[in-house]
């Protein structure tokens, strides 16, 4: 061995161990650390809530166990609607609207992107539609549809239940947004895919259905999910048309008993609706990813 | 010489003010292989796309099997069903397995029954040496394998004419060979092909005719031996010297 004299060459043996003070985070201890971190963080939040000067009043007004339960199940004799039953109105309005929104949204996107000269008037119409319904607040669309259609006295159209008008209003507004999401998704598919499909002699419609849309759907799911979560929440606007859904039931309880616990119950129920949806979609994306990465 | 399948007559293609094809005339006979050579941007790809109606030409005529493609009564989908096209970037459908990629043309464009086509498709995959990968998705395959699948996808349509657009340009040098071997195999079995390529040795081996394009002009065309050993134009000579 030669004698090294250059001072820039280190003669020390390097150590690769995690420093002692960080060893708490290694291996199985990491689980302990993360549990501890959660407990401390949440505990801190709860402590602030309990120790705040007005904490007791807020707890009584928003989180009273007795009021929460009464608002949830309702009280027929006292004229109190049940928040727990009301949420089912939100759920079916959401589900029905969702189906129509997907259909209309895709139709509008498709129309706006079509090239056929025959479809020109529809293309213009679809563009105007998108502009109008993305521009008007949902609230106003609710009022326009809910209070505007019945007085017209047109057969069928003017004689629907208020909840149906809610579905119409939501569909009108959200289709415009969802159409834009679809359009962005369709444009995100590389142009080469279109060229390859057309060069095989697939028609425009088949190319869309078999090549472009299946690929667009993957990019579209997260933003679409965002819109649907937002849609679930906007079903609360039904209360403004007088439909007794979850939020309206909570408000009635508040106005009668001067206690807002019913609104907290409604919030929890909305959470119970949205969280499974996000989980489900994440699972769907993960499964698709795995399927495509896995060898056959 | 056998029947003329494709004839270009003074074809002009413009993108706005930029003239990409400046009056190209070219003939392609049945069972013939014609290679288009020339620098990038010389108009090779555009020419192929015009034949497949992925671009519309501004002047001149393209005649395919005696029918002018300018005729408004021409159905582009019908034209494309008989002319296969393979791209530089493969453009396989990532959401479909290898087998489904090959099946999609016959099943979705020709409306043939899936069960009738599966055997043919598997046979094609055998021919390109990838029958064991039939169920896999394209992203699991190497570039060379993907390009071979793309060629099989075109062949599944039983095209009368195959258009190949620099199909080896996006490939690792070590993967070029397998794709060119497949094309050689196709040429031997009589597939009519119009090939835009940068592979001069391949063009020399396989082509019946080589056409040199420069700036949208077909400068010179001839049998490979003649064009490569004794180019008539200075620009052809310069180009060949540079690529060697």
Contacts between the chains, C-beta under 8 A, distances in Angstrom:
chain1	res1	chain2	res2	distance
A	190	B	91	7.7
A	192	B	87	6.2
A	192	B	89	5.4
A	192	B	91	4.0
A	193	B	91	6.1
A	193	B	93	6.7
A	195	B	54	5.9
A	195	B	85	7.9
A	195	B	87	6.7
A	195	B	91	6.5
A	196	B	85	7.8
A	196	B	87	6.5
A	196	B	91	3.7
A	196	B	92	7.6
A	196	B	93	7.2
A	196	B	150	7.8
A	197	B	93	7.6
A	198	B	54	6.7
A	198	B	76	7.8
A	198	B	77	7.9
A	198	B	80	6.4
A	199	B	52	5.5
A	199	B	54	6.5
A	199	B	80	5.4
A	199	B	83	7.9
A	199	B	84	7.5
A	199	B	85	3.9
A	199	B	154	8.0
A	200	B	80	6.7
A	200	B	81	7.5
A	200	B	84	8.0
A	200	B	104	6.8
A	200	B	105	4.2
A	200	B	108	8.0
A	200	B	109	5.5
A	200	B	153	7.2
A	200	B	154	7.5
A	200	B	157	6.4
A	201	B	77	4.9
A	201	B	78	7.1
A	201	B	79	7.9
A	201	B	80	4.1
A	201	B	81	3.3
A	201	B	82	7.9
A	201	B	105	6.8
A	201	B	109	4.2
A	201	B	110	7.7
A	201	B	157	6.8
A	202	B	77	7.4
A	202	B	104	7.5
A	202	B	105	7.4
A	202	B	108	5.6
A	202	B	109	4.9
A	203	B	77	5.6
A	203	B	109	7.6
A	206	B	108	5.2
A	206	B	109	7.1
A	210	B	104	6.6
A	210	B	108	5.5
A	211	B	93	5.7
A	211	B	104	7.8
A	214	B	95	4.8
A	215	B	93	7.8
A	215	B	94	6.9
A	215	B	95	5.5
A	218	B	95	7.8
A	292	B	94	7.6
A	292	B	95	7.9
A	292	B	137	5.3
A	292	B	139	6.8
A	293	B	139	7.9
A	295	B	136	6.5
A	295	B	140	6.2
A	296	B	97	7.8
A	296	B	133	7.8
A	296	B	135	4.0
A	296	B	136	4.7
